[in-house]
Amino acid sequence: MITPNKVLSLESTAMGLLPILMAFGKSEIQLATLYRQSEKHFESVDQFLLAVDVLYVLGRISVNLETGIVSYA
């Protein structure tokens, strides 16, 4: 889930996990490295990718699909 509701707490949603990804914010980092460093906070790769997608849509990161580099805004 992306947003919390009556059943899901903020910490278990993509919105609640965004600060974890932002804490690893360097100027640039490989997507695979970012996942390895933060994987203990996510239940699955799908949840990680959803959080990355949300950050991308919000304009907080950009992702170069050719190189796999995540750049923080």
N, C-alpha and C positions, 0 to 999 in steps of 0.2 A: 504494500500500500504506500501511497505517496503522502497522504495527510492523515493525522490522527482522527479518531472518532470515539464513540462510546466504548468500543471493544479494544481498540488499539491505542496504546500510549504513544506519546510523541517520540520517545526513545526507540520504539520499534518500527518507526516509519522512515521513509526516505528523507523527509524534511528534518527529522530528528537526528539523522546521521550525517547531514551536511557539515556540521562543525568539525566532525572527525576528519573528513577529507580536507577541509580548509586548514586544519592544524598542520597537515603535512605540506602546506603551501610553500613551495620554493618558487623561484622564477620559472623553472621548467623541470619536469620529471617524467620518466617513462610511465606509461599507463600500467604496465605489468609490475613495475617497481612500486607504484602507488598502491596497487592491490596487495602485493606481498606485505607491505608495511602496515596496511590497515585491515587485513582480512579477518583478524580476530574479532573485529567489531561487527562484521556482517555475517548473516546466516548463510548466504550463498553469493556466487558471482552475479546472479541476476539482481540481487538487492544492491550490490556495489555498482553495477552498471546503471541501474535506475537512479541512484544518487548522483552519478557522474552526469547522466542525462539532464537531471534537474539543474545542476550547477551550470551546465552548458546553456540550457534554455534561459536561465537567469542572467547569463552573461558574465558569470564569475570565472569561468575557465574557457579556454579554446583548446581544441584537440586537433592535431595534425594526424589525419588517418594514414598517411603514407609512412610517417616515422614513428607514430605511437607516442608522440610527445604531448604532454598536457602542460599548457601555459596558464598560469594564474593571472587574472586581471587585477 
